[in-house]
Amino acid sequence: MTDTNTNTAPDTQAAESPFGPPIRYITTHDPATGKSVFTTALPTEVPGFSMPGLAIFDAYKTLTSPVSLNDEADLAALQPQPPSTSSSHPPPPNTTTTATPSSLPNPNNTTTTPTEPAIWFPTSHPHTQTLLRYCDFPPGASSPLHRTETLDMGVVVAGQAEVRLDSGEARTLRVGDSIIQRGTMHAWRNVSEREWVRLVVFLVGVDEVRVGG
């Protein structure tokens, strides 16, 4: 994974989202009847973590391609893992791409400690991985310019967010607006000083992005 960021002024505001944990419902098949049912293999409330300027909730991810749904293999891979000595939020097994808050996407480039969680991003090697992520930005929060080797398809579901590119171009996304972010340098800003933003993003790991030829 390639990640790049530029510094912004530090913001020590604790990102405690007022939206609360997202709710997810996951379906499966009843092994006895073959009928569709809802599974409780993962908690209904999506666990998350906060840092200055951002709260993150990862609702679902796939680690292999093609994805096997047999015997709930995909859900078994997402079960909580044993504690890690290097991170309080270790990535799932068989993953190779992580970023810490100090590298990406800590919105305000604040200093991290060894107890802060690692932020997982999907990769394309050896398998194409995917991720469904909720990102909550407090009023006035902004991120540094950064990029990852992912295809990000996002929708704003609350508030208004500005996305800025390294060319200087910017667009403001309102509720229902979408962004297709194709491995480019970009930064986020909550344009409101009073309201939070919730952005829901589906990320797909991609091959190395060639920039400038």
C-alpha positions, 0 to 999 in steps of 0.5 A: 500500500502507498500512503502519503500525507501532509501536515495540518494543525494538530487538533486534540478534540476527542472524536466521540461520535453522536451517531453511535455505533452503526447497526449491521444485519448479516444473513446466512442459511439455516443448515437444517432448512436451507432457508435464509436467516439472520446470523448472530456470528458478529455483533449487531452493533459495529465496534469502532474506535476514536482518535482526534478528528475521526471515529471509525467503524468497520462493518464488514471485510473480505480477505480472499478472492473469490469469497467463500460463504460456505460454512460461514468462512468469511464470518469466521475470519472476522472473529476477534483475534488474540491481543497483539503486542504492537497494536490494540486493534490488530488486523484480521489474519492473512492481511498485509496492509495496515496503517497506523493513525500517525501515518494514515488517515489521522485527520490532524497528524497528531502524535500517536502512542503504542496503544493506539489502534492500527487502521486496516486497509484492503490490498490486492495481493495476494487476494483482492480484499474489500472493506465496508467502513463508516467514518465520522468527522466532528465539526470543523475536522479536516484530514491531511492530503493522503492516498491509499492504493484502494478504490473508495466508493463513498456516500455521505449519509449525514452532514456536509463534507468537502473533499479536496484534491492536490490540484486544488480542486474541491467539491462539497458532498451533501447527504446522498452525494457520492464520491468515487476516489480512485487512488488519488491524493485527497483530503476531507473537511467537515464544513460545519462548525456544529454538525458531525459528518458520517461517511460510509465507504466501500473500499477495494484493494487495487494494483499499484497506481501509476501516477504521472506516467 
